[in-house]
Amino acid sequence: MKTRFLTAILLAASAALSAQVSIGIQIGPPPPVRVERHRPGSPGPDFIWIDGYWYAQGNRYAWHKGYWTRPPFPGAHWVGPRHEDGRFFDGFWDGDRGRFDHDHRWDHDRDRDRDRRH
């Protein structure tokens, strides 16, 4: 009896660990994109410009000014945030090394996404 109980617990734990979790933010569409009239010169040849965008912060949107940054790895490209079917999806870097999420706590750093790993 104890063996069956232990087996059942292990199977339940195994199923729970292999389950995929997806978290979406239910929020209305963002405000219209702001027009930024000033783009400073590039700080170097390996920097790319990211246009300003709205991102979800709790139950509201916050504006992220456009900025120069170095991609997290060579060949990475920015996929901007979007609002689809009532859900908001954050922007992220993508490339041959996979997806890399931008963390807004790094925004003060010029190399905000460069060589960072989660």
C-alpha positions as CSV (number, residue, x, y, z in Angstrom):
1,M,0.0,0.0,0.0
2,K,2.8,2.4,0.9
3,T,4.5,1.6,-2.5
4,R,1.4,2.5,-4.4
5,F,0.9,5.7,-2.5
6,L,4.6,6.7,-3.0
7,T,4.3,5.9,-6.7
8,A,1.2,8.0,-7.1
9,I,2.9,11.0,-5.3
10,L,6.0,10.6,-7.6
11,L,3.8,10.5,-10.7
12,A,1.8,13.6,-9.6
13,A,5.0,15.5,-8.8
14,S,6.6,14.5,-12.2
15,A,3.5,15.7,-14.1
16,A,3.5,19.0,-12.2
17,L,7.2,19.5,-12.9
18,S,6.8,18.9,-16.6
19,A,3.8,21.2,-17.0
20,Q,4.4,24.4,-18.9
21,V,3.4,27.7,-17.4
22,S,2.4,30.7,-19.5
23,I,1.8,34.1,-18.0
24,G,0.1,36.7,-20.0
25,I,-0.9,40.2,-18.9
26,Q,-4.5,41.1,-19.5
27,I,-4.5,44.8,-20.2
28,G,-6.1,47.2,-22.7
29,P,-4.2,48.4,-25.7
30,P,-1.3,50.9,-25.1
31,P,-1.6,54.6,-25.9
32,P,-0.5,55.7,-29.3
33,V,3.3,55.6,-29.9
34,R,5.0,58.9,-29.0
35,V,7.0,60.7,-31.7
36,E,10.5,61.2,-30.5
37,R,12.1,64.0,-32.6
38,H,15.6,63.7,-31.3
39,R,17.9,60.7,-31.8
40,P,21.4,61.2,-30.5
41,G,24.4,60.0,-32.4
42,S,25.4,56.4,-32.1
43,P,27.9,55.8,-29.3
44,G,29.8,53.2,-31.4
45,P,29.7,50.9,-34.4
46,D,28.2,47.9,-32.6
47,F,25.2,49.8,-31.1
48,I,21.7,49.6,-32.6
49,W,18.8,52.0,-32.1
50,I,15.6,50.8,-30.3
51,D,12.6,53.0,-31.0
52,G,10.6,54.1,-28.0
53,Y,7.7,51.9,-27.0
54,W,5.1,51.4,-24.3
55,Y,5.4,48.4,-21.9
56,A,3.1,47.0,-19.3
57,Q,4.0,48.0,-15.7
58,G,1.5,46.4,-13.4
59,N,-2.0,47.5,-14.6
60,R,-0.8,50.5,-16.6
61,Y,1.6,51.4,-19.4
62,A,5.0,53.1,-19.0
63,W,6.9,54.8,-21.9
64,H,10.4,53.6,-22.6
65,K,12.3,56.3,-24.5
66,G,14.2,55.2,-27.6
67,Y,17.8,54.4,-26.9
68,W,21.1,53.0,-28.3
69,T,22.2,49.7,-27.0
70,R,24.4,46.7,-27.9
71,P,22.5,43.5,-28.5
72,P,23.0,40.7,-25.9
73,F,24.9,38.6,-28.5
74,P,26.1,39.1,-32.1
75,G,23.3,38.7,-34.6
76,A,20.5,39.3,-32.1
77,H,17.6,41.4,-33.3
78,W,14.9,43.2,-31.3
79,V,11.3,42.1,-31.5
80,G,9.2,45.0,-30.2
81,P,6.4,44.6,-27.7
82,R,2.9,44.2,-29.0
83,H,-0.8,44.0,-28.0
84,E,-2.8,41.2,-29.5
85,D,-6.3,39.8,-28.7
86,G,-6.5,41.7,-25.4
87,R,-3.0,40.5,-24.2
88,F,0.3,42.3,-24.0
89,F,3.5,40.7,-25.0
90,D,6.9,42.1,-23.9
91,G,9.6,42.9,-26.4
92,F,12.6,40.7,-26.4
93,W,15.9,39.9,-28.3
94,D,15.9,36.9,-30.6
95,G,18.6,35.1,-32.6
96,D,20.5,31.9,-33.1
97,R,21.1,31.7,-29.3
98,G,17.4,31.9,-28.6
99,R,15.2,34.4,-26.8
100,F,16.6,36.9,-24.4
101,D,14.3,39.1,-22.3
102,H,15.0,42.8,-21.6
103,D,14.9,43.7,-17.9
104,H,13.8,47.3,-17.3
105,R,15.8,47.5,-14.1
106,W,18.9,47.7,-16.4
107,D,17.6,50.8,-18.3
108,H,20.2,53.1,-16.7
109,D,23.0,51.1,-18.1
110,R,24.3,52.0,-21.7
111,D,25.1,48.3,-22.3
112,R,21.8,47.3,-20.7
113,D,21.4,44.0,-22.4
114,R,25.0,43.2,-23.4
115,D,26.4,39.9,-22.1
116,R,23.7,39.5,-19.5
117,R,22.3,36.1,-18.7
118,H,19.3,35.1,-16.7
